[in-house]
Amino acid sequence: MGIIRLMLVVGVLVVAYFLLRSAIREFRGLKGPFQPPASREDMVQDPVCKTYVPRGSAVSADVGGQTYLFCSRDCADTFQKQVGQS
């Protein structure tokens, strides 16, 4: 009777271990590393001229279903022309 109880306890512990391990992996996968929300003062890099501008004053353009931020309308137009050629 003692061996059966021991095997039952070990079995329950093994199942609990695997359930806990999978729950922790899922939790880590969903959350990812902490990133604070973007503010208007965050600096973003213009993909054309490589300068940094505050997010709040950047010019945005949707290109190919993705939003890009630029320092000026000229850089946005240049980027759209470059992407259109490729």
Phi and psi in radians as a Rosetta constraint file:
Dihedral C 1 N 2 CA 2 C 2 CIRCULARHARMONIC -1.193 0.35
Dihedral N 2 CA 2 C 2 N 3 CIRCULARHARMONIC -0.645 0.35
Dihedral C 2 N 3 CA 3 C 3 CIRCULARHARMONIC -1.222 0.35
Dihedral N 3 CA 3 C 3 N 4 CIRCULARHARMONIC -0.637 0.35
Dihedral C 3 N 4 CA 4 C 4 CIRCULARHARMONIC -1.142 0.35
Dihedral N 4 CA 4 C 4 N 5 CIRCULARHARMONIC -0.753 0.35
Dihedral C 4 N 5 CA 5 C 5 CIRCULARHARMONIC -1.076 0.35
Dihedral N 5 CA 5 C 5 N 6 CIRCULARHARMONIC -0.771 0.35
Dihedral C 5 N 6 CA 6 C 6 CIRCULARHARMONIC -1.064 0.35
Dihedral N 6 CA 6 C 6 N 7 CIRCULARHARMONIC -0.774 0.35
Dihedral C 6 N 7 CA 7 C 7 CIRCULARHARMONIC -1.129 0.35
Dihedral N 7 CA 7 C 7 N 8 CIRCULARHARMONIC -0.660 0.35
Dihedral C 7 N 8 CA 8 C 8 CIRCULARHARMONIC -1.138 0.35
Dihedral N 8 CA 8 C 8 N 9 CIRCULARHARMONIC -0.779 0.35
Dihedral C 8 N 9 CA 9 C 9 CIRCULARHARMONIC -1.112 0.35
Dihedral N 9 CA 9 C 9 N 10 CIRCULARHARMONIC -0.766 0.35
Dihedral C 9 N 10 CA 10 C 10 CIRCULARHARMONIC -1.087 0.35
Dihedral N 10 CA 10 C 10 N 11 CIRCULARHARMONIC -0.744 0.35
Dihedral C 10 N 11 CA 11 C 11 CIRCULARHARMONIC -1.057 0.35
Dihedral N 11 CA 11 C 11 N 12 CIRCULARHARMONIC -0.774 0.35
Dihedral C 11 N 12 CA 12 C 12 CIRCULARHARMONIC -1.123 0.35
Dihedral N 12 CA 12 C 12 N 13 CIRCULARHARMONIC -0.720 0.35
Dihedral C 12 N 13 CA 13 C 13 CIRCULARHARMONIC -1.124 0.35
Dihedral N 13 CA 13 C 13 N 14 CIRCULARHARMONIC -0.699 0.35
Dihedral C 13 N 14 CA 14 C 14 CIRCULARHARMONIC -1.122 0.35
Dihedral N 14 CA 14 C 14 N 15 CIRCULARHARMONIC -0.794 0.35
Dihedral C 14 N 15 CA 15 C 15 CIRCULARHARMONIC -1.090 0.35
Dihedral N 15 CA 15 C 15 N 16 CIRCULARHARMONIC -0.771 0.35
Dihedral C 15 N 16 CA 16 C 16 CIRCULARHARMONIC -1.066 0.35
Dihedral N 16 CA 16 C 16 N 17 CIRCULARHARMONIC -0.708 0.35
Dihedral C 16 N 17 CA 17 C 17 CIRCULARHARMONIC -1.047 0.35
Dihedral N 17 CA 17 C 17 N 18 CIRCULARHARMONIC -0.860 0.35
Dihedral C 17 N 18 CA 18 C 18 CIRCULARHARMONIC -1.175 0.35
Dihedral N 18 CA 18 C 18 N 19 CIRCULARHARMONIC -0.646 0.35
Dihedral C 18 N 19 CA 19 C 19 CIRCULARHARMONIC -1.135 0.35
Dihedral N 19 CA 19 C 19 N 20 CIRCULARHARMONIC -0.767 0.35
Dihedral C 19 N 20 CA 20 C 20 CIRCULARHARMONIC -1.137 0.35
Dihedral N 20 CA 20 C 20 N 21 CIRCULARHARMONIC -0.728 0.35
Dihedral C 20 N 21 CA 21 C 21 CIRCULARHARMONIC -1.106 0.35
Dihedral N 21 CA 21 C 21 N 22 CIRCULARHARMONIC -0.750 0.35
Dihedral C 21 N 22 CA 22 C 22 CIRCULARHARMONIC -1.207 0.35
Dihedral N 22 CA 22 C 22 N 23 CIRCULARHARMONIC -0.615 0.35
Dihedral C 22 N 23 CA 23 C 23 CIRCULARHARMONIC -1.141 0.35
Dihedral N 23 CA 23 C 23 N 24 CIRCULARHARMONIC -0.708 0.35
Dihedral C 23 N 24 CA 24 C 24 CIRCULARHARMONIC -1.153 0.35
Dihedral N 24 CA 24 C 24 N 25 CIRCULARHARMONIC -0.747 0.35
Dihedral C 24 N 25 CA 25 C 25 CIRCULARHARMONIC -1.090 0.35
Dihedral N 25 CA 25 C 25 N 26 CIRCULARHARMONIC -0.726 0.35
Dihedral C 25 N 26 CA 26 C 26 CIRCULARHARMONIC -1.157 0.35
Dihedral N 26 CA 26 C 26 N 27 CIRCULARHARMONIC -0.728 0.35
Dihedral C 26 N 27 CA 27 C 27 CIRCULARHARMONIC -1.080 0.35
Dihedral N 27 CA 27 C 27 N 28 CIRCULARHARMONIC -0.765 0.35
Dihedral C 27 N 28 CA 28 C 28 CIRCULARHARMONIC -1.151 0.35
Dihedral N 28 CA 28 C 28 N 29 CIRCULARHARMONIC -0.681 0.35
Dihedral C 28 N 29 CA 29 C 29 CIRCULARHARMONIC -1.175 0.35
Dihedral N 29 CA 29 C 29 N 30 CIRCULARHARMONIC -0.623 0.35
Dihedral C 29 N 30 CA 30 C 30 CIRCULARHARMONIC -1.346 0.35
Dihedral N 30 CA 30 C 30 N 31 CIRCULARHARMONIC -0.680 0.35
Dihedral C 30 N 31 CA 31 C 31 CIRCULARHARMONIC -1.393 0.35
Dihedral N 31 CA 31 C 31 N 32 CIRCULARHARMONIC -0.775 0.35
Dihedral C 31 N 32 CA 32 C 32 CIRCULARHARMONIC 1.178 0.35
Dihedral N 32 CA 32 C 32 N 33 CIRCULARHARMONIC -3.061 0.35
Dihedral C 32 N 33 CA 33 C 33 CIRCULARHARMONIC -1.209 0.35
Dihedral N 33 CA 33 C 33 N 34 CIRCULARHARMONIC 2.595 0.35
Dihedral C 33 N 34 CA 34 C 34 CIRCULARHARMONIC -1.195 0.35
Dihedral N 34 CA 34 C 34 N 35 CIRCULARHARMONIC 2.269 0.35
Dihedral C 34 N 35 CA 35 C 35 CIRCULARHARMONIC -2.303 0.35
Dihedral N 35 CA 35 C 35 N 36 CIRCULARHARMONIC 2.102 0.35
Dihedral C 35 N 36 CA 36 C 36 CIRCULARHARMONIC -1.162 0.35
Dihedral N 36 CA 36 C 36 N 37 CIRCULARHARMONIC 2.701 0.35
Dihedral C 36 N 37 CA 37 C 37 CIRCULARHARMONIC -1.069 0.35
Dihedral N 37 CA 37 C 37 N 38 CIRCULARHARMONIC 2.555 0.35
Dihedral C 37 N 38 CA 38 C 38 CIRCULARHARMONIC -1.211 0.35
Dihedral N 38 CA 38 C 38 N 39 CIRCULARHARMONIC 2.389 0.35
Dihedral C 38 N 39 CA 39 C 39 CIRCULARHARMONIC -1.939 0.35
Dihedral N 39 CA 39 C 39 N 40 CIRCULARHARMONIC 2.914 0.35
Dihedral C 39 N 40 CA 40 C 40 CIRCULARHARMONIC -1.163 0.35
Dihedral N 40 CA 40 C 40 N 41 CIRCULARHARMONIC -0.350 0.35
Dihedral C 40 N 41 CA 41 C 41 CIRCULARHARMONIC -1.558 0.35
Dihedral N 41 CA 41 C 41 N 42 CIRCULARHARMONIC -0.170 0.35
Dihedral C 41 N 42 CA 42 C 42 CIRCULARHARMONIC -1.046 0.35
Dihedral N 42 CA 42 C 42 N 43 CIRCULARHARMONIC 2.452 0.35
Dihedral C 42 N 43 CA 43 C 43 CIRCULARHARMONIC -1.571 0.35
Dihedral N 43 CA 43 C 43 N 44 CIRCULARHARMONIC 2.347 0.35
Dihedral C 43 N 44 CA 44 C 44 CIRCULARHARMONIC -2.131 0.35
Dihedral N 44 CA 44 C 44 N 45 CIRCULARHARMONIC 2.622 0.35
Dihedral C 44 N 45 CA 45 C 45 CIRCULARHARMONIC -1.708 0.35
Dihedral N 45 CA 45 C 45 N 46 CIRCULARHARMONIC 2.283 0.35
Dihedral C 45 N 46 CA 46 C 46 CIRCULARHARMONIC -1.209 0.35
Dihedral N 46 CA 46 C 46 N 47 CIRCULARHARMONIC 2.209 0.35
Dihedral C 46 N 47 CA 47 C 47 CIRCULARHARMONIC -1.262 0.35
Dihedral N 47 CA 47 C 47 N 48 CIRCULARHARMONIC -0.216 0.35
Dihedral C 47 N 48 CA 48 C 48 CIRCULARHARMONIC -1.617 0.35
Dihedral N 48 CA 48 C 48 N 49 CIRCULARHARMONIC -1.065 0.35
Dihedral C 48 N 49 CA 49 C 49 CIRCULARHARMONIC -1.700 0.35
Dihedral N 49 CA 49 C 49 N 50 CIRCULARHARMONIC -0.061 0.35
Dihedral C 49 N 50 CA 50 C 50 CIRCULARHARMONIC 1.173 0.35
Dihedral N 50 CA 50 C 50 N 51 CIRCULARHARMONIC 0.267 0.35
Dihedral C 50 N 51 CA 51 C 51 CIRCULARHARMONIC -1.461 0.35
Dihedral N 51 CA 51 C 51 N 52 CIRCULARHARMONIC 2.811 0.35
Dihedral C 51 N 52 CA 52 C 52 CIRCULARHARMONIC -1.825 0.35
Dihedral N 52 CA 52 C 52 N 53 CIRCULARHARMONIC 2.373 0.35
Dihedral C 52 N 53 CA 53 C 53 CIRCULARHARMONIC -2.347 0.35
Dihedral N 53 CA 53 C 53 N 54 CIRCULARHARMONIC 2.650 0.35
Dihedral C 53 N 54 CA 54 C 54 CIRCULARHARMONIC -1.125 0.35
Dihedral N 54 CA 54 C 54 N 55 CIRCULARHARMONIC 2.415 0.35
Dihedral C 54 N 55 CA 55 C 55 CIRCULARHARMONIC -0.938 0.35
Dihedral N 55 CA 55 C 55 N 56 CIRCULARHARMONIC -0.651 0.35
Dihedral C 55 N 56 CA 56 C 56 CIRCULARHARMONIC -1.174 0.35
Dihedral N 56 CA 56 C 56 N 57 CIRCULARHARMONIC -0.448 0.35
Dihedral C 56 N 57 CA 57 C 57 CIRCULARHARMONIC -1.888 0.35
Dihedral N 57 CA 57 C 57 N 58 CIRCULARHARMONIC 0.095 0.35
Dihedral C 57 N 58 CA 58 C 58 CIRCULARHARMONIC -1.312 0.35
Dihedral N 58 CA 58 C 58 N 59 CIRCULARHARMONIC 2.637 0.35
Dihedral C 58 N 59 CA 59 C 59 CIRCULARHARMONIC -1.575 0.35
Dihedral N 59 CA 59 C 59 N 60 CIRCULARHARMONIC 2.231 0.35
Dihedral C 59 N 60 CA 60 C 60 CIRCULARHARMONIC -1.826 0.35
Dihedral N 60 CA 60 C 60 N 61 CIRCULARHARMONIC 2.592 0.35
Dihedral C 60 N 61 CA 61 C 61 CIRCULARHARMONIC -2.541 0.35
Dihedral N 61 CA 61 C 61 N 62 CIRCULARHARMONIC 2.381 0.35
Dihedral C 61 N 62 CA 62 C 62 CIRCULARHARMONIC -1.601 0.35
Dihedral N 62 CA 62 C 62 N 63 CIRCULARHARMONIC 2.082 0.35
Dihedral C 62 N 63 CA 63 C 63 CIRCULARHARMONIC -2.247 0.35
Dihedral N 63 CA 63 C 63 N 64 CIRCULARHARMONIC 2.065 0.35
Dihedral C 63 N 64 CA 64 C 64 CIRCULARHARMONIC 1.080 0.35
Dihedral N 64 CA 64 C 64 N 65 CIRCULARHARMONIC 0.576 0.35
Dihedral C 64 N 65 CA 65 C 65 CIRCULARHARMONIC 1.423 0.35
Dihedral N 65 CA 65 C 65 N 66 CIRCULARHARMONIC 0.097 0.35
Dihedral C 65 N 66 CA 66 C 66 CIRCULARHARMONIC -2.155 0.35
Dihedral N 66 CA 66 C 66 N 67 CIRCULARHARMONIC 2.483 0.35
Dihedral C 66 N 67 CA 67 C 67 CIRCULARHARMONIC -1.604 0.35
Dihedral N 67 CA 67 C 67 N 68 CIRCULARHARMONIC 2.248 0.35
Dihedral C 67 N 68 CA 68 C 68 CIRCULARHARMONIC -2.048 0.35
Dihedral N 68 CA 68 C 68 N 69 CIRCULARHARMONIC 2.642 0.35
Dihedral C 68 N 69 CA 69 C 69 CIRCULARHARMONIC -1.998 0.35
Dihedral N 69 CA 69 C 69 N 70 CIRCULARHARMONIC 2.412 0.35
Dihedral C 69 N 70 CA 70 C 70 CIRCULARHARMONIC -2.306 0.35
Dihedral N 70 CA 70 C 70 N 71 CIRCULARHARMONIC 2.832 0.35
Dihedral C 70 N 71 CA 71 C 71 CIRCULARHARMONIC -1.392 0.35
Dihedral N 71 CA 71 C 71 N 72 CIRCULARHARMONIC -0.427 0.35
Dihedral C 71 N 72 CA 72 C 72 CIRCULARHARMONIC -2.662 0.35
Dihedral N 72 CA 72 C 72 N 73 CIRCULARHARMONIC 2.902 0.35
Dihedral C 72 N 73 CA 73 C 73 CIRCULARHARMONIC -1.152 0.35
Dihedral N 73 CA 73 C 73 N 74 CIRCULARHARMONIC -0.594 0.35
Dihedral C 73 N 74 CA 74 C 74 CIRCULARHARMONIC -1.041 0.35
Dihedral N 74 CA 74 C 74 N 75 CIRCULARHARMONIC -0.789 0.35
Dihedral C 74 N 75 CA 75 C 75 CIRCULARHARMONIC -1.126 0.35
Dihedral N 75 CA 75 C 75 N 76 CIRCULARHARMONIC -0.666 0.35
Dihedral C 75 N 76 CA 76 C 76 CIRCULARHARMONIC -1.105 0.35
Dihedral N 76 CA 76 C 76 N 77 CIRCULARHARMONIC -0.764 0.35
Dihedral C 76 N 77 CA 77 C 77 CIRCULARHARMONIC -1.134 0.35
Dihedral N 77 CA 77 C 77 N 78 CIRCULARHARMONIC -0.731 0.35
Dihedral C 77 N 78 CA 78 C 78 CIRCULARHARMONIC -1.057 0.35
Dihedral N 78 CA 78 C 78 N 79 CIRCULARHARMONIC -0.772 0.35
Dihedral C 78 N 79 CA 79 C 79 CIRCULARHARMONIC -1.092 0.35
Dihedral N 79 CA 79 C 79 N 80 CIRCULARHARMONIC -0.770 0.35
Dihedral C 79 N 80 CA 80 C 80 CIRCULARHARMONIC -1.113 0.35
Dihedral N 80 CA 80 C 80 N 81 CIRCULARHARMONIC -0.624 0.35
Dihedral C 80 N 81 CA 81 C 81 CIRCULARHARMONIC -1.183 0.35
Dihedral N 81 CA 81 C 81 N 82 CIRCULARHARMONIC -0.722 0.35
Dihedral C 81 N 82 CA 82 C 82 CIRCULARHARMONIC -1.121 0.35
Dihedral N 82 CA 82 C 82 N 83 CIRCULARHARMONIC -0.753 0.35
Dihedral C 82 N 83 CA 83 C 83 CIRCULARHARMONIC -1.212 0.35
Dihedral N 83 CA 83 C 83 N 84 CIRCULARHARMONIC -0.609 0.35
Dihedral C 83 N 84 CA 84 C 84 CIRCULARHARMONIC -1.164 0.35
Dihedral N 84 CA 84 C 84 N 85 CIRCULARHARMONIC -0.485 0.35
Dihedral C 84 N 85 CA 85 C 85 CIRCULARHARMONIC -1.410 0.35
Dihedral N 85 CA 85 C 85 N 86 CIRCULARHARMONIC -0.438 0.35
